[in-house]
Amino acid sequence: MKILILNGPNLNLLGKREPKIYGSLTFEAYFKSLEKKFATIELHYFQSNIEGEIINKLHEVGFNFDGVVLNAGAYTHTSVAIGDAIKGIETPVIEVHISNVHSREDFRHISFIAPNVKGVIAGFGLKSYDLAIQSFL
């Protein structure tokens, strides 16, 4: 089984950015723990702050991976193009968020991605990724 974890803008700052919301662990450190926990799964990781690179990565893996765990960050609330890219691929996608976006600013309550994904997981901290991976098993 091959699963891609795809992170969008500002998630490269995990561990530094707003630790009260996002925690103090870097994603790279967390990813290593996921690789150990899910040793039988071929996990891949990609992060970009650029919308087009996220779309290109979805196109690249969207017909030969078993799943994508996507945290599109703020693009969740603005990107019709990422939503369309998900609609155009065969690989199922789970939308994840570290924080509970529904308890935050009103603009975060809208997702242009959610209508095109298998499911949405939000508010469980980094464990949201773990739960998303488990959903593919």
N, CA, C and O atoms as CSV, one atom per row, in Angstrom:
chain,resi,resn,atom,element,x,y,z
A,1,MET,N,N,0.847,-1.185,0.000
A,1,MET,CA,C,0.000,0.000,0.000
A,1,MET,C,C,0.885,1.238,0.000
A,1,MET,O,O,1.849,1.327,0.761
A,2,LYS,N,N,0.542,2.206,-0.877
A,2,LYS,CA,C,1.283,3.456,-0.969
A,2,LYS,C,C,0.354,4.611,-0.625
A,2,LYS,O,O,-0.711,4.772,-1.221
A,3,ILE,N,N,0.781,5.413,0.352
A,3,ILE,CA,C,-0.003,6.568,0.784
A,3,ILE,C,C,0.903,7.793,0.789
A,3,ILE,O,O,2.033,7.750,1.276
A,4,LEU,N,N,0.384,8.881,0.240
A,4,LEU,CA,C,1.080,10.164,0.266
A,4,LEU,C,C,0.457,11.058,1.323
A,4,LEU,O,O,-0.764,11.206,1.385
A,5,ILE,N,N,1.293,11.646,2.142
A,5,ILE,CA,C,0.858,12.735,3.021
A,5,ILE,C,C,1.294,14.013,2.333
A,5,ILE,O,O,2.479,14.223,2.073
A,6,LEU,N,N,0.324,14.862,2.043
A,6,LEU,CA,C,0.553,16.084,1.277
A,6,LEU,C,C,0.137,17.280,2.120
A,6,LEU,O,O,-1.039,17.451,2.438
A,7,ASN,N,N,1.108,18.098,2.476
A,7,ASN,CA,C,0.856,19.274,3.306
A,7,ASN,C,C,1.005,20.549,2.494
A,7,ASN,O,O,1.897,20.675,1.655
A,8,GLY,N,N,0.122,21.478,2.757
A,8,GLY,CA,C,0.119,22.754,2.060
A,8,GLY,C,C,0.831,23.864,2.806
A,8,GLY,O,O,1.726,23.608,3.611
A,9,PRO,N,N,0.430,25.101,2.535
A,9,PRO,CA,C,1.170,26.276,2.987
A,9,PRO,C,C,1.280,26.389,4.503
A,9,PRO,O,O,0.349,26.102,5.255
A,10,ASN,N,N,2.457,26.817,4.902
A,10,ASN,CA,C,2.832,27.129,6.285
A,10,ASN,C,C,2.994,25.908,7.180
A,10,ASN,O,O,3.386,26.038,8.340
A,11,LEU,N,N,2.696,24.725,6.654
A,11,LEU,CA,C,2.854,23.528,7.479
A,11,LEU,C,C,4.322,23.126,7.607
A,11,LEU,O,O,4.660,22.261,8.415
A,12,ASN,N,N,5.185,23.743,6.823
A,12,ASN,CA,C,6.626,23.580,7.023
A,12,ASN,C,C,7.081,24.254,8.314
A,12,ASN,O,O,8.201,24.021,8.770
A,13,LEU,N,N,6.236,25.075,8.899
A,13,LEU,CA,C,6.573,25.779,10.140
A,13,LEU,C,C,6.070,25.068,11.395
A,13,LEU,O,O,6.184,25.604,12.497
A,14,LEU,N,N,5.513,23.864,11.236
A,14,LEU,CA,C,5.050,23.130,12.421
A,14,LEU,C,C,6.204,22.971,13.404
A,14,LEU,O,O,7.342,22.711,13.014
A,15,GLY,N,N,5.896,23.129,14.655
A,15,GLY,CA,C,6.918,23.090,15.695
A,15,GLY,C,C,7.366,24.480,16.095
A,15,GLY,O,O,7.898,24.679,17.187
A,16,LYS,N,N,7.148,25.456,15.200
A,16,LYS,CA,C,7.510,26.855,15.463
A,16,LYS,C,C,6.276,27.760,15.444
A,16,LYS,O,O,6.154,28.680,16.252
A,17,ARG,N,N,5.382,27.488,14.524
A,17,ARG,CA,C,4.223,28.347,14.275
A,17,ARG,C,C,3.102,28.073,15.270
A,17,ARG,O,O,2.623,26.943,15.366
A,18,GLU,N,N,2.689,29.071,15.993
A,18,GLU,CA,C,1.538,28.996,16.889
A,18,GLU,C,C,1.434,27.653,17.610
A,18,GLU,O,O,0.478,26.908,17.393
A,19,PRO,N,N,2.399,27.340,18.457
A,19,PRO,CA,C,2.407,26.017,19.105
A,19,PRO,C,C,1.172,25.729,19.957
A,19,PRO,O,O,0.855,24.562,20.191
A,20,LYS,N,N,0.471,26.753,20.424
A,20,LYS,CA,C,-0.756,26.504,21.199
A,20,LYS,C,C,-1.850,25.891,20.326
A,20,LYS,O,O,-2.722,25.179,20.824
A,21,ILE,N,N,-1.800,26.168,19.029
A,21,ILE,CA,C,-2.777,25.593,18.101
A,21,ILE,C,C,-2.223,24.328,17.458
A,21,ILE,O,O,-2.913,23.312,17.374
A,22,TYR,N,N,-0.951,24.396,16.997
A,22,TYR,CA,C,-0.401,23.341,16.153
A,22,TYR,C,C,0.602,22.424,16.855
A,22,TYR,O,O,1.064,21.454,16.255
A,23,GLY,N,N,0.942,22.708,18.094
A,23,GLY,CA,C,1.883,21.862,18.823
A,23,GLY,C,C,3.333,22.278,18.589
A,23,GLY,O,O,3.613,23.197,17.820
A,24,SER,N,N,4.236,21.594,19.259
A,24,SER,CA,C,5.649,21.967,19.207
A,24,SER,C,C,6.514,20.955,18.459
A,24,SER,O,O,7.735,21.102,18.411
A,25,LEU,N,N,5.898,19.935,17.879
A,25,LEU,CA,C,6.633,18.904,17.153
A,25,LEU,C,C,6.701,19.272,15.673
A,25,LEU,O,O,5.706,19.704,15.090
A,26,THR,N,N,7.869,19.101,15.070
A,26,THR,CA,C,7.975,19.325,13.628
A,26,THR,C,C,7.261,18.190,12.904
A,26,THR,O,O,7.105,17.096,13.446
A,27,PHE,N,N,6.829,18.462,11.672
A,27,PHE,CA,C,6.160,17.399,10.944
A,27,PHE,C,C,7.136,16.299,10.569
A,27,PHE,O,O,6.767,15.125,10.537
A,28,GLU,N,N,8.371,16.665,10.285
A,28,GLU,CA,C,9.373,15.662,9.933
A,28,GLU,C,C,9.557,14.654,11.069
A,28,GLU,O,O,9.658,13.453,10.820
A,29,ALA,N,N,9.599,15.133,12.307
A,29,ALA,CA,C,9.730,14.241,13.467
A,29,ALA,C,C,8.481,13.366,13.599
A,29,ALA,O,O,8.582,12.170,13.872
A,30,TYR,N,N,7.317,13.959,13.406
A,30,TYR,CA,C,6.077,13.191,13.483
A,30,TYR,C,C,6.011,12.153,12.370
A,30,TYR,O,O,5.563,11.030,12.600
A,31,PHE,N,N,6.449,12.511,11.171
A,31,PHE,CA,C,6.432,11.589,10.043
A,31,PHE,C,C,7.277,10.351,10.337
A,31,PHE,O,O,6.897,9.241,9.967
A,32,LYS,N,N,8.410,10.533,10.994
A,32,LYS,CA,C,9.248,9.380,11.365
A,32,LYS,C,C,8.480,8.428,12.280
A,32,LYS,O,O,8.599,7.210,12.152
A,33,SER,N,N,7.702,8.979,13.191
A,33,SER,CA,C,6.911,8.112,14.077
A,33,SER,C,C,5.813,7.386,13.290
A,33,SER,O,O,5.486,6.240,13.600
A,34,LEU,N,N,5.247,8.043,12.279
A,34,LEU,CA,C,4.246,7.380,11.428
A,34,LEU,C,C,4.880,6.240,10.638
A,34,LEU,O,O,4.275,5.179,10.482
A,35,GLU,N,N,6.090,6.454,10.142
A,35,GLU,CA,C,6.782,5.398,9.390
A,35,GLU,C,C,7.030,4.171,10.263
A,35,GLU,O,O,6.937,3.038,9.790
A,36,LYS,N,N,7.344,4.397,11.529
A,36,LYS,CA,C,7.544,3.269,12.448
A,36,LYS,C,C,6.221,2.571,12.751
A,36,LYS,O,O,6.143,1.343,12.729
A,37,LYS,N,N,5.187,3.356,13.034
A,37,LYS,CA,C,3.892,2.786,13.393
A,37,LYS,C,C,3.275,2.011,12.231
A,37,LYS,O,O,2.676,0.954,12.431
A,38,PHE,N,N,3.423,2.541,11.015
A,38,PHE,CA,C,2.822,1.927,9.836
A,38,PHE,C,C,3.927,1.366,8.934
A,38,PHE,O,O,4.008,1.700,7.752
A,39,ALA,N,N,4.756,0.527,9.501
A,39,ALA,CA,C,5.946,0.005,8.809
A,39,ALA,C,C,5.605,-0.809,7.563
A,39,ALA,O,O,6.442,-0.943,6.671
A,40,THR,N,N,4.409,-1.346,7.487
A,40,THR,CA,C,4.037,-2.162,6.320
A,40,THR,C,C,3.482,-1.313,5.173
A,40,THR,O,O,3.192,-1.838,4.097
A,41,ILE,N,N,3.335,-0.022,5.396
A,41,ILE,CA,C,2.813,0.891,4.379
A,41,ILE,C,C,3.963,1.722,3.826
A,41,ILE,O,O,4.830,2.176,4.572
A,42,GLU,N,N,3.960,1.912,2.533
A,42,GLU,CA,C,4.953,2.777,1.891
A,42,GLU,C,C,4.430,4.213,1.986
A,42,GLU,O,O,3.610,4.648,1.177
A,43,LEU,N,N,4.926,4.938,2.998
A,43,LEU,CA,C,4.486,6.316,3.213
A,43,LEU,C,C,5.419,7.277,2.486
A,43,LEU,O,O,6.639,7.119,2.512
A,44,HIS,N,N,4.827,8.265,1.843
A,44,HIS,CA,C,5.573,9.327,1.179
A,44,HIS,C,C,5.093,10.649,1.763
A,44,HIS,O,O,3.959,10.759,2.230
A,45,TYR,N,N,5.978,11.659,1.733
A,45,TYR,CA,C,5.622,12.966,2.278
A,45,TYR,C,C,6.062,14.051,1.316
A,45,TYR,O,O,7.167,14.010,0.774
A,46,PHE,N,N,5.180,15.029,1.109
A,46,PHE,CA,C,5.491,16.194,0.282
A,46,PHE,C,C,4.808,17.399,0.897
A,46,PHE,O,O,3.652,17.323,1.315
A,47,GLN,N,N,5.524,18.510,0.952
A,47,GLN,CA,C,4.970,19.770,1.454
A,47,GLN,C,C,5.316,20.871,0.475
A,47,GLN,O,O,6.428,20.918,-0.053
A,48,SER,N,N,4.358,21.761,0.232
A,48,SER,CA,C,4.618,22.920,-0.603
A,48,SER,C,C,3.749,24.087,-0.158
A,48,SER,O,O,2.615,23.913,0.288
A,49,ASN,N,N,4.308,25.263,-0.292
A,49,ASN,CA,C,3.561,26.490,-0.053
A,49,ASN,C,C,2.933,27.011,-1.344
A,49,ASN,O,O,2.300,28.067,-1.351
A,50,ILE,N,N,3.112,26.264,-2.438
A,50,ILE,CA,C,2.690,26.721,-3.757
A,50,ILE,C,C,1.526,25.857,-4.258
A,50,ILE,O,O,1.652,24.639,-4.379
A,51,GLU,N,N,0.413,26.496,-4.543
A,51,GLU,CA,C,-0.807,25.795,-4.953
A,51,GLU,C,C,-0.577,24.881,-6.157
A,51,GLU,O,O,-1.018,23.732,-6.150
A,52,GLY,N,N,0.101,25.372,-7.179
A,52,GLY,CA,C,0.334,24.579,-8.386
A,52,GLY,C,C,1.153,23.328,-8.122
A,52,GLY,O,O,0.926,22.297,-8.756
A,53,GLU,N,N,2.102,23.401,-7.195
A,53,GLU,CA,C,2.894,22.212,-6.856
A,53,GLU,C,C,2.037,21.155,-6.168
A,53,GLU,O,O,2.242,19.959,-6.373
A,54,ILE,N,N,1.089,21.586,-5.361
A,54,ILE,CA,C,0.171,20.652,-4.703
A,54,ILE,C,C,-0.698,19.954,-5.761
A,54,ILE,O,O,-0.904,18.742,-5.708
A,55,ILE,N,N,-1.198,20.735,-6.714
A,55,ILE,CA,C,-2.000,20.172,-7.798
A,55,ILE,C,C,-1.162,19.199,-8.619
A,55,ILE,O,O,-1.622,18.102,-8.935
A,56,ASN,N,N,0.058,19.587,-8.966
A,56,ASN,CA,C,0.931,18.691,-9.738
A,56,ASN,C,C,1.185,17.385,-8.999
A,56,ASN,O,O,1.204,16.322,-9.619
A,57,LYS,N,N,1.378,17.445,-7.695
A,57,LYS,CA,C,1.630,16.231,-6.913
A,57,LYS,C,C,0.380,15.347,-6.894
A,57,LYS,O,O,0.492,14.126,-6.998
A,58,LEU,N,N,-0.789,15.938,-6.764
A,58,LEU,CA,C,-2.031,15.149,-6.831
A,58,LEU,C,C,-2.147,14.453,-8.181
A,58,LEU,O,O,-2.522,13.282,-8.240
A,59,HIS,N,N,-1.831,15.152,-9.258
A,59,HIS,CA,C,-1.870,14.547,-10.594
A,59,HIS,C,C,-0.849,13.420,-10.708
A,59,HIS,O,O,-1.119,12.387,-11.322
A,60,GLU,N,N,0.321,13.622,-10.117
A,60,GLU,CA,C,1.403,12.628,-10.203
A,60,GLU,C,C,1.037,11.309,-9.533
A,60,GLU,O,O,1.328,10.239,-10.069
A,61,VAL,N,N,0.401,11.378,-8.368
A,61,VAL,CA,C,0.121,10.154,-7.596
A,61,VAL,C,C,-1.325,9.690,-7.726
A,61,VAL,O,O,-1.676,8.613,-7.244
A,62,GLY,N,N,-2.145,10.476,-8.358
A,62,GLY,CA,C,-3.590,10.263,-8.341
A,62,GLY,C,C,-4.135,9.082,-9.099
A,62,GLY,O,O,-5.346,8.860,-9.112
A,63,PHE,N,N,-3.249,8.304,-9.744
A,63,PHE,CA,C,-3.712,7.133,-10.467
A,63,PHE,C,C,-2.915,5.880,-10.098
A,63,PHE,O,O,-3.170,4.795,-10.620
A,64,ASN,N,N,-1.934,6.047,-9.178
A,64,ASN,CA,C,-1.124,4.871,-8.826
A,64,ASN,C,C,-0.846,4.733,-7.331
A,64,ASN,O,O,-0.149,3.798,-6.936
A,65,PHE,N,N,-1.356,5.614,-6.494
A,65,PHE,CA,C,-1.246,5.467,-5.047
A,65,PHE,C,C,-2.576,4.959,-4.516
A,65,PHE,O,O,-3.606,5.064,-5.182
A,66,ASP,N,N,-2.541,4.408,-3.310
A,66,ASP,CA,C,-3.754,3.877,-2.684
A,66,ASP,C,C,-4.510,4.919,-1.874
A,66,ASP,O,O,-5.685,4.735,-1.556
A,67,GLY,N,N,-3.837,6.009,-1.541
A,67,GLY,CA,C,-4.487,7.049,-0.772
A,67,GLY,C,C,-3.627,8.282,-0.647
A,67,GLY,O,O,-2.401,8.221,-0.742
A,68,VAL,N,N,-4.296,9.415,-0.430
A,68,VAL,CA,C,-3.632,10.687,-0.156
A,68,VAL,C,C,-4.256,11.256,1.110
A,68,VAL,O,O,-5.478,11.328,1.237
A,69,VAL,N,N,-3.406,11.657,2.038
A,69,VAL,CA,C,-3.822,12.386,3.229
A,69,VAL,C,C,-3.418,13.830,2.973
A,69,VAL,O,O,-2.229,14.139,2.899
A,70,LEU,N,N,-4.395,14.711,2.839
A,70,LEU,CA,C,-4.143,16.087,2.423
A,70,LEU,C,C,-4.524,17.086,3.498
A,70,LEU,O,O,-5.675,17.153,3.930
A,71,ASN,N,N,-3.539,17.858,3.921
A,71,ASN,CA,C,-3.803,19.044,4.733
A,71,ASN,C,C,-3.425,20.219,3.848
A,71,ASN,O,O,-2.253,20.584,3.758
A,72,ALA,N,N,-4.405,20.804,3.202
A,72,ALA,CA,C,-4.157,21.884,2.251
A,72,ALA,C,C,-3.995,23.238,2.939
A,72,ALA,O,O,-3.863,24.263,2.271
A,73,GLY,N,N,-4.005,23.245,4.275
A,73,GLY,CA,C,-3.855,24.509,4.995
A,73,GLY,C,C,-4.914,25.501,4.541
A,73,GLY,O,O,-6.068,25.133,4.325
A,74,ALA,N,N,-4.522,26.747,4.399
A,74,ALA,CA,C,-5.459,27.806,4.020
A,74,ALA,C,C,-6.038,27.613,2.624
A,74,ALA,O,O,-7.096,28.163,2.321
A,75,TYR,N,N,-5.362,26.836,1.761
A,75,TYR,CA,C,-5.923,26.561,0.433
A,75,TYR,C,C,-7.246,25.797,0.526
A,75,TYR,O,O,-8.041,25.817,-0.414
A,76,THR,N,N,-7.480,25.136,1.638
A,76,THR,CA,C,-8.752,24.448,1.856
A,76,THR,C,C,-9.916,25.403,1.625
A,76,THR,O,O,-10.943,25.022,1.063
A,77,HIS,N,N,-9.747,26.640,2.062
A,77,HIS,CA,C,-10.839,27.618,2.096
A,77,HIS,C,C,-10.846,28.541,0.882
A,77,HIS,O,O,-11.696,29.425,0.773
A,78,THR,N,N,-9.890,28.333,-0.035
A,78,THR,CA,C,-9.785,29.261,-1.164
A,78,THR,C,C,-9.601,28.592,-2.520
A,78,THR,O,O,-9.843,29.229,-3.545
A,79,SER,N,N,-9.185,27.340,-2.562
A,79,SER,CA,C,-8.732,26.754,-3.822
A,79,SER,C,C,-9.762,25.837,-4.488
A,79,SER,O,O,-9.906,24.669,-4.127
A,80,VAL,N,N,-10.456,26.389,-5.451
A,80,VAL,CA,C,-11.315,25.588,-6.301
A,80,VAL,C,C,-10.436,24.637,-7.121
A,80,VAL,O,O,-10.835,23.506,-7.397
A,81,ALA,N,N,-9.249,25.092,-7.506
A,81,ALA,CA,C,-8.350,24.297,-8.350
A,81,ALA,C,C,-7.897,23.004,-7.659
A,81,ALA,O,O,-7.824,21.961,-8.309
A,82,ILE,N,N,-7.596,23.051,-6.369
A,82,ILE,CA,C,-7.209,21.821,-5.659
A,82,ILE,C,C,-8.416,20.895,-5.551
A,82,ILE,O,O,-8.286,19.681,-5.711
A,83,GLY,N,N,-9.576,21.456,-5.282
A,83,GLY,CA,C,-10.795,20.639,-5.263
A,83,GLY,C,C,-11.038,19.964,-6.602
A,83,GLY,O,O,-11.414,18.793,-6.647
A,84,ASP,N,N,-10.827,20.689,-7.691
A,84,ASP,CA,C,-10.993,20.107,-9.023
A,84,ASP,C,C,-9.946,19.032,-9.304
A,84,ASP,O,O,-10.250,18.021,-9.937
A,85,ALA,N,N,-8.712,19.245,-8.836
A,85,ALA,CA,C,-7.657,18.239,-9.034
A,85,ALA,C,C,-8.036,16.937,-8.336
A,85,ALA,O,O,-7.825,15.855,-8.884
A,86,ILE,N,N,-8.589,17.035,-7.142
A,86,ILE,CA,C,-9.018,15.833,-6.403
A,86,ILE,C,C,-10.147,15.137,-7.158
A,86,ILE,O,O,-10.172,13.911,-7.259
A,87,LYS,N,N,-11.076,15.924,-7.685
A,87,LYS,CA,C,-12.194,15.360,-8.442
A,87,LYS,C,C,-11.702,14.629,-9.697
A,87,LYS,O,O,-12.340,13.682,-10.157
A,88,GLY,N,N,-10.578,15.067,-10.241
A,88,GLY,CA,C,-10.072,14.509,-11.476
A,88,GLY,C,C,-9.200,13.274,-11.352
A,88,GLY,O,O,-8.825,12.681,-12.363
A,89,ILE,N,N,-8.868,12.871,-10.123
A,89,ILE,CA,C,-8.004,11.698,-9.935
A,89,ILE,C,C,-8.811,10.526,-9.393
A,89,ILE,O,O,-9.946,10.686,-8.943
A,90,GLU,N,N,-8.205,9.349,-9.444
A,90,GLU,CA,C,-8.874,8.137,-8.950
A,90,GLU,C,C,-8.517,7.813,-7.505
A,90,GLU,O,O,-9.328,7.222,-6.792
A,91,THR,N,N,-7.332,8.183,-7.062
A,91,THR,CA,C,-6.880,7.867,-5.707
A,91,THR,C,C,-7.750,8.594,-4.681
A,91,THR,O,O,-7.947,9.805,-4.791
A,92,PRO,N,N,-8.273,7.875,-3.686
A,92,PRO,CA,C,-9.081,8.540,-2.656
A,92,PRO,C,C,-8.227,9.474,-1.791
A,92,PRO,O,O,-7.061,9.198,-1.507
A,93,VAL,N,N,-8.837,10.574,-1.387
A,93,VAL,CA,C,-8.171,11.603,-0.590
A,93,VAL,C,C,-8.947,11.802,0.701
A,93,VAL,O,O,-10.177,11.857,0.700
A,94,ILE,N,N,-8.211,11.908,1.807
A,94,ILE,CA,C,-8.786,12.286,3.102
A,94,ILE,C,C,-8.278,13.685,3.425
A,94,ILE,O,O,-7.070,13.921,3.438
A,95,GLU,N,N,-9.187,14.603,3.684
A,95,GLU,CA,C,-8.827,15.965,4.099
A,95,GLU,C,C,-8.583,15.962,5.604
A,95,GLU,O,O,-9.426,15.492,6.368
A,96,VAL,N,N,-7.443,16.479,6.031
A,96,VAL,CA,C,-7.152,16.555,7.466
A,96,VAL,C,C,-6.816,17.987,7.874
A,96,VAL,O,O,-6.338,18.800,7.083
A,97,HIS,N,N,-7.090,18.248,9.149
A,97,HIS,CA,C,-6.709,19.515,9.773
A,97,HIS,C,C,-6.246,19.212,11.190
A,97,HIS,O,O,-6.843,18.391,11.886
A,98,ILE,N,N,-5.205,19.863,11.600
A,98,ILE,CA,C,-4.662,19.670,12.944
A,98,ILE,C,C,-5.611,20.275,13.975
A,98,ILE,O,O,-5.906,19.659,14.999
A,99,SER,N,N,-6.082,21.482,13.695
A,99,SER,CA,C,-7.003,22.147,14.616
A,99,SER,C,C,-8.443,21.848,14.216
A,99,SER,O,O,-8.704,21.344,13.123
A,100,ASN,N,N,-9.364,22.161,15.105
A,100,ASN,CA,C,-10.780,22.066,14.782
A,100,ASN,C,C,-11.154,23.351,14.054
A,100,ASN,O,O,-11.421,24.372,14.688
A,101,VAL,N,N,-11.175,23.302,12.737
A,101,VAL,CA,C,-11.416,24.502,11.937
A,101,VAL,C,C,-12.792,25.108,12.221
A,101,VAL,O,O,-12.997,26.299,11.986
A,102,HIS,N,N,-13.726,24.316,12.716
A,102,HIS,CA,C,-15.080,24.818,12.984
A,102,HIS,C,C,-15.172,25.607,14.284
A,102,HIS,O,O,-16.193,26.236,14.561
A,103,SER,N,N,-14.110,25.576,15.080
A,103,SER,CA,C,-14.088,26.382,16.294
A,103,SER,C,C,-13.238,27.633,16.114
A,103,SER,O,O,-12.969,28.359,17.071
A,104,ARG,N,N,-12.822,27.874,14.880
A,104,ARG,CA,C,-11.969,29.023,14.574
A,104,ARG,C,C,-12.743,30.058,13.753
A,104,ARG,O,O,-13.973,30.078,13.785
A,105,GLU,N,N,-12.044,30.899,13.035
A,105,GLU,CA,C,-12.670,31.981,12.268
A,105,GLU,C,C,-13.692,31.419,11.275
A,105,GLU,O,O,-13.552,30.297,10.790
A,106,ASP,N,N,-14.715,32.217,10.984
A,106,ASP,CA,C,-15.800,31.776,10.115
A,106,ASP,C,C,-15.308,31.319,8.740
A,106,ASP,O,O,-15.831,30.347,8.196
A,107,PHE,N,N,-14.316,31.999,8.173
A,107,PHE,CA,C,-13.864,31.629,6.830
A,107,PHE,C,C,-13.294,30.222,6.799
A,107,PHE,O,O,-13.267,29.593,5.741
A,108,ARG,N,N,-12.836,29.714,7.945
A,108,ARG,CA,C,-12.280,28.354,8.002
A,108,ARG,C,C,-13.370,27.271,8.019
A,108,ARG,O,O,-13.060,26.082,7.944
A,109,HIS,N,N,-14.614,27.669,8.116
A,109,HIS,CA,C,-15.720,26.706,8.136
A,109,HIS,C,C,-16.077,26.216,6.739
A,109,HIS,O,O,-16.839,25.260,6.598
A,110,ILE,N,N,-15.539,26.854,5.709
A,110,ILE,CA,C,-15.844,26.504,4.322
A,110,ILE,C,C,-14.659,25.772,3.718
A,110,ILE,O,O,-13.521,26.232,3.813
A,111,SER,N,N,-14.930,24.629,3.093
A,111,SER,CA,C,-13.889,23.858,2.408
A,111,SER,C,C,-14.287,23.646,0.957
A,111,SER,O,O,-15.362,23.123,0.664
A,112,PHE,N,N,-13.399,24.062,0.045
A,112,PHE,CA,C,-13.593,23.793,-1.376
A,112,PHE,C,C,-13.078,22.406,-1.741
A,112,PHE,O,O,-13.188,21.976,-2.889
A,113,ILE,N,N,-12.518,21.714,-0.763
A,113,ILE,CA,C,-11.943,20.388,-0.967
A,113,ILE,C,C,-12.919,19.303,-0.511
A,113,ILE,O,O,-13.038,18.267,-1.165
A,114,ALA,N,N,-13.610,19.528,0.593
A,114,ALA,CA,C,-14.457,18.517,1.232
A,114,ALA,C,C,-15.458,17.835,0.293
A,114,ALA,O,O,-15.663,16.629,0.431
A,115,PRO,N,N,-16.089,18.536,-0.650
A,115,PRO,CA,C,-17.058,17.844,-1.507
A,115,PRO,C,C,-16.443,16.763,-2.396
A,115,PRO,O,O,-17.165,15.938,-2.957
A,116,ASN,N,N,-15.122,16.764,-2.527
A,116,ASN,CA,C,-14.453,15.842,-3.455
A,116,ASN,C,C,-13.606,14.782,-2.763
A,116,ASN,O,O,-12.907,14.023,-3.435
A,117,VAL,N,N,-13.652,14.715,-1.443
A,117,VAL,CA,C,-12.810,13.764,-0.712
A,117,VAL,C,C,-13.640,12.633,-0.120
A,117,VAL,O,O,-14.864,12.715,-0.022
A,118,LYS,N,N,-12.942,11.587,0.267
A,118,LYS,CA,C,-13.577,10.428,0.909
A,118,LYS,C,C,-14.097,10.789,2.293
A,118,LYS,O,O,-15.149,10.303,2.709
A,119,GLY,N,N,-13.356,11.647,3.015
A,119,GLY,CA,C,-13.746,12.033,4.365
A,119,GLY,C,C,-12.903,13.181,4.868
A,119,GLY,O,O,-11.909,13.560,4.249
A,120,VAL,N,N,-13.315,13.735,6.012
A,120,VAL,CA,C,-12.625,14.869,6.627
A,120,VAL,C,C,-12.378,14.546,8.090
A,120,VAL,O,O,-13.269,14.077,8.798
A,121,ILE,N,N,-11.141,14.807,8.536
A,121,ILE,CA,C,-10.767,14.609,9.939
A,121,ILE,C,C,-10.156,15.915,10.428
A,121,ILE,O,O,-9.224,16.436,9.815
A,122,ALA,N,N,-10.676,16.441,11.527
A,122,ALA,CA,C,-10.182,17.725,12.031
A,122,ALA,C,C,-10.209,17.751,13.551
A,122,ALA,O,O,-11.092,17.178,14.189
A,123,GLY,N,N,-9.217,18.431,14.108
A,123,GLY,CA,C,-9.254,18.747,15.521
A,123,GLY,C,C,-8.551,17.788,16.453
A,123,GLY,O,O,-8.649,17.940,17.670
A,124,PHE,N,N,-7.848,16.810,15.928
A,124,PHE,CA,C,-7.171,15.830,16.774
A,124,PHE,C,C,-5.667,16.051,16.818
A,124,PHE,O,O,-4.914,15.128,17.130
A,125,GLY,N,N,-5.227,17.250,16.513
A,125,GLY,CA,C,-3.795,17.528,16.484
A,125,GLY,C,C,-3.146,16.706,15.379
A,125,GLY,O,O,-3.793,16.377,14.385
A,126,LEU,N,N,-1.886,16.379,15.547
A,126,LEU,CA,C,-1.186,15.585,14.545
A,126,LEU,C,C,-1.793,14.190,14.407
A,126,LEU,O,O,-1.610,13.532,13.383
A,127,LYS,N,N,-2.509,13.741,15.427
A,127,LYS,CA,C,-3.167,12.436,15.361
A,127,LYS,C,C,-4.191,12.378,14.219
A,127,LYS,O,O,-4.596,11.290,13.808
A,128,SER,N,N,-4.606,13.531,13.710
A,128,SER,CA,C,-5.514,13.552,12.563
A,128,SER,C,C,-4.919,12.786,11.384
A,128,SER,O,O,-5.644,12.109,10.656
A,129,TYR,N,N,-3.606,12.890,11.194
A,129,TYR,CA,C,-2.936,12.164,10.109
A,129,TYR,C,C,-2.983,10.656,10.359
A,129,TYR,O,O,-3.257,9.872,9.451
A,130,ASP,N,N,-2.716,10.276,11.581
A,130,ASP,CA,C,-2.751,8.874,11.990
A,130,ASP,C,C,-4.133,8.284,11.698
A,130,ASP,O,O,-4.243,7.194,11.136
A,131,LEU,N,N,-5.173,9.005,12.079
A,131,LEU,CA,C,-6.545,8.544,11.856
A,131,LEU,C,C,-6.846,8.416,10.360
A,131,LEU,O,O,-7.522,7.479,9.933
A,132,ALA,N,N,-6.341,9.359,9.576
A,132,ALA,CA,C,-6.550,9.307,8.132
A,132,ALA,C,C,-5.878,8.077,7.531
A,132,ALA,O,O,-6.477,7.392,6.703
A,133,ILE,N,N,-4.660,7.794,7.929
A,133,ILE,CA,C,-3.962,6.603,7.415
A,133,ILE,C,C,-4.753,5.366,7.783
A,133,ILE,O,O,-4.950,4.485,6.946
A,134,GLN,N,N,-5.216,5.284,9.040
A,134,GLN,CA,C,-5.988,4.127,9.471
A,134,GLN,C,C,-7.252,3.932,8.642
A,134,GLN,O,O,-7.712,2.804,8.464
A,135,SER,N,N,-7.812,5.025,8.137
A,135,SER,CA,C,-9.042,4.914,7.357
A,135,SER,C,C,-8.821,4.180,6.039
A,135,SER,O,O,-9.777,3.678,5.447
A,136,PHE,N,N,-7.581,4.110,5.573
A,136,PHE,CA,C,-7.274,3.406,4.325
A,136,PHE,C,C,-7.032,1.914,4.560
A,136,PHE,O,O,-6.983,1.142,3.603
A,137,LEU,N,N,-6.881,1.502,5.815
A,137,LEU,CA,C,-6.572,0.095,6.108
A,137,LEU,C,C,-7.829,-0.755,6.149
A,137,LEU,O,O,-7.751,-1.961,6.382
